């Protein structure tokens, strides 16, 4: 199991990603173009785990899922489920506040073509483990997509074959947490109807139900 590590906003441990961010920063000097920190209450009972920052979303704004297509659906759904104070999150200065929810990514830096390499996922994994094991640990972990699902299991030293990915699948982990999985809210998945707004809303209703089983905070 990888060792937990506090997030380093100046991390350059992945050479390919660091060089790519340097290039992006030169091409877009007004972009954040750095490792993106988590967003939300560290004591939240729901932790949403995405894949990585998007080029013109979190990589531009410095806040997960802010300013891109995936964020439009995510933040609207969080609001509908009572996890935020407003349905939109387009800019870090927009006043958005998450309620009992925190958002992070399996990989904190923008990867070329939105595809992190396996070794980059492993290198960034100690940051995710910190999110998963810090006291109080989240009671429900919602993984958006198979890579995020696998990264959560890696961070906790658990095997994929014992906890297979599936949209709407729930696994009770040895840590006492619930791992809930969903297709990623990417433009590709929503445009192809692999993931609809109704399907995504249903996942957050599952998260609410699982939290209710755990009792009030």
Wavefront OBJ file of the C-alpha trace (Angstrom):
o trace
v 0.000 0.000 0.000
v 1.439 3.436 -0.924
v 2.232 5.854 1.858
v -0.165 8.788 2.318
v 1.277 12.194 1.520
v 0.101 15.758 1.963
v -0.687 17.464 -1.329
v 2.239 19.388 -2.794
v 1.023 22.246 -5.030
v 4.499 22.438 -6.580
v 4.825 18.709 -7.275
v 6.919 17.821 -10.337
v 7.455 14.129 -9.689
v 6.043 13.112 -13.086
v 8.445 14.438 -15.696
v 6.078 14.103 -18.635
v 3.259 15.925 -16.840
v 5.543 18.652 -15.476
v 6.940 19.342 -18.950
v 3.454 19.365 -20.458
v 2.234 21.869 -17.853
v 5.238 24.077 -18.607
v 4.258 24.086 -22.291
v 0.600 24.756 -21.505
v 1.552 27.579 -19.154
v 3.610 29.223 -21.889
v 0.810 28.857 -24.432
v -1.843 30.038 -21.945
v -0.153 32.355 -19.417
v -3.477 33.112 -17.727
v -4.156 29.409 -16.988
v -3.583 27.808 -13.579
v -1.388 25.126 -15.261
v -0.256 23.438 -12.032
v -1.286 20.524 -9.800
v -4.931 21.142 -8.859
v -5.875 20.934 -5.163
v -9.013 19.273 -3.846
v -12.128 21.357 -3.298
v -14.579 21.228 -0.397
v -14.671 20.433 3.303
v -11.861 18.061 4.371
v -14.299 16.589 6.934
v -17.026 15.891 4.342
v -18.597 12.438 4.405
v -18.829 12.258 0.590
v -15.638 12.291 -1.483
v -16.041 12.522 -5.269
v -13.007 11.280 -7.206
v -12.551 12.247 -10.838
v -9.816 11.333 -13.317
v -7.654 14.424 -13.893
v -7.979 18.150 -14.635
v -9.339 19.069 -18.062
v -7.334 21.352 -20.327
v -9.819 24.222 -20.330
v -11.544 23.297 -17.068
v -9.652 22.715 -13.819
v -6.291 23.225 -15.542
v -7.494 26.711 -16.473
v -9.329 27.642 -13.274
v -7.483 25.717 -10.558
v -10.634 24.116 -9.109
v -11.793 20.545 -9.916
v -14.465 20.311 -12.612
v -14.741 24.097 -12.865
v -15.236 25.610 -16.293
v -15.776 22.561 -18.481
v -18.634 20.386 -19.750
v -18.205 17.699 -17.098
v -18.463 20.324 -14.386
v -21.771 21.625 -15.718
v -23.429 18.277 -15.038
v -21.543 17.532 -11.839
v -22.283 20.809 -10.073
v -25.908 20.903 -11.197
v -26.350 17.364 -9.859
v -24.601 18.144 -6.585
v -26.957 21.077 -6.073
v -30.007 18.961 -6.841
v -28.854 16.392 -4.287
v -28.281 19.046 -1.620
v -24.478 18.897 -1.653
v -23.898 22.534 -2.681
v -25.372 26.005 -2.342
v -25.774 26.716 -6.071
v -26.127 24.764 -9.332
v -23.192 26.279 -11.203
v -19.447 26.336 -10.710
v -17.836 28.254 -13.547
v -15.193 30.243 -11.673
v -13.379 29.799 -8.341
v -14.676 33.209 -7.237
v -18.338 32.370 -7.911
v -19.287 31.691 -4.277
v -19.860 27.966 -4.712
v -19.775 26.100 -1.403
v -19.940 22.318 -1.113
v -21.966 20.819 1.735
v -20.717 17.555 3.243
v -18.876 16.924 -0.027
v -15.307 17.162 -1.279
v -13.975 16.745 -4.822
v -10.548 15.520 -5.892
v -8.885 13.712 -8.801
v -6.903 10.497 -9.180
v -4.229 12.552 -10.977
v -3.723 16.190 -9.997
v -2.019 17.416 -13.190
v -3.381 17.790 -16.702
v -2.248 14.779 -18.793
v -1.714 14.967 -22.560
v -4.864 13.870 -24.424
v -6.569 13.472 -21.022
v -4.829 10.108 -20.603
v -2.489 9.720 -17.625
v 0.069 6.935 -17.837
v -0.158 4.081 -15.293
v 3.042 5.213 -13.571
v 1.605 8.746 -13.239
v -1.502 7.372 -11.541
v 0.726 5.425 -9.146
v 2.939 8.436 -8.438
v -0.057 10.622 -7.585
v -1.791 7.900 -5.569
v -0.349 8.867 -2.141
v -2.211 12.189 -2.398
v -5.471 10.314 -2.952
v -4.715 7.976 -0.078
v -4.361 10.994 2.188
v -7.862 12.114 1.175
v -9.226 8.637 1.856
v -7.579 8.023 5.203
v -7.379 11.429 6.876
v -9.500 11.624 10.024
v -12.409 11.754 9.740
v -12.298 9.567 6.634
v -15.128 9.976 4.084
v -17.916 7.454 4.547
v -18.888 7.312 0.857
v -16.379 7.544 -1.970
v -17.890 8.189 -5.395
v -15.513 7.244 -8.213
v -16.253 8.824 -11.584
v -15.017 6.344 -14.174
v -13.009 3.139 -14.048
v -9.594 4.782 -13.654
v -10.772 6.706 -10.583
v -12.341 3.493 -9.248
v -9.064 1.624 -9.645
v -7.083 4.502 -8.126
v -9.256 4.402 -4.996
v -8.660 0.671 -4.621
v -4.917 1.123 -5.184
v -4.777 3.815 -2.517
v -6.436 1.501 0.004
v -4.457 -1.607 -0.960
v -7.553 -3.436 -2.282
v -7.936 -5.639 -5.354
v -10.015 -4.779 -8.408
v -11.186 -8.370 -8.831
v -12.832 -8.167 -5.416
v -14.437 -4.800 -6.157
v -15.301 -4.668 -9.900
v -16.281 -1.405 -11.534
v -19.847 -0.893 -12.684
v -22.153 2.080 -13.019
v -24.130 2.287 -9.791
v -22.140 -0.530 -8.184
v -21.566 -0.268 -4.433
v -18.840 -2.030 -2.467
v -18.501 -2.074 1.296
v -14.761 -1.784 1.872
v -12.658 -3.305 4.608
v -12.094 0.264 5.846
v -15.820 0.534 6.612
v -16.315 2.982 3.746
v -18.646 2.541 0.775
v -17.189 2.750 -2.727
v -19.861 3.861 -5.193
v -19.014 4.047 -8.879
v -20.421 5.915 -11.861
v -19.574 6.468 -15.474
v -17.590 9.679 -15.771
v -19.648 12.793 -16.557
v -17.506 13.574 -19.604
v -18.858 15.168 -22.759
v -18.282 11.909 -24.650
v -20.330 9.847 -22.186
v -23.210 12.315 -22.042
v -23.342 12.924 -25.805
v -23.381 9.198 -26.538
v -26.036 8.745 -23.812
v -23.881 6.234 -21.997
v -24.563 8.513 -19.053
v -27.744 10.566 -18.823
v -28.656 13.250 -16.302
v -31.231 10.882 -14.799
v -28.615 8.147 -14.389
v -26.216 10.573 -12.740
v -28.884 11.904 -10.392
v -29.709 8.334 -9.392
v -26.087 7.765 -8.347
v -26.220 10.755 -6.028
v -29.478 9.483 -4.565
v -27.565 6.273 -3.836
v -24.875 8.326 -2.126
v -27.498 10.070 -0.011
v -29.034 6.726 0.971
v -25.648 5.300 1.957
v -24.906 8.359 4.073
v -28.294 8.014 5.732
v -27.354 4.445 6.688
v -24.286 5.854 8.416
v -26.448 8.259 10.441
v -26.297 12.018 10.892
v -22.839 13.672 11.104
l 1 2 3 4 5 6 7 8 9 10 11 12 13 14 15 16 17 18 19 20 21 22 23 24 25 26 27 28 29 30 31 32 33 34 35 36 37 38 39 40 41 42 43 44 45 46 47 48 49 50 51 52 53 54 55 56 57 58 59 60 61 62 63 64 65 66 67 68 69 70 71 72 73 74 75 76 77 78 79 80 81 82 83 84 85 86 87 88 89 90 91 92 93 94 95 96 97 98 99 100 101 102 103 104 105 106 107 108 109 110 111 112 113 114 115 116 117 118 119 120 121 122 123 124 125 126 127 128 129 130 131 132 133 134 135 136 137 138 139 140 141 142 143 144 145 146 147 148 149 150 151 152 153 154 155 156 157 158 159 160 161 162 163 164 165 166 167 168 169 170 171 172 173 174 175 176 177 178 179 180 181 182 183 184 185 186 187 188 189 190 191 192 193 194 195 196 197 198 199 200 201 202 203 204 205 206 207 208 209 210 211 212 213 214 215 216 217
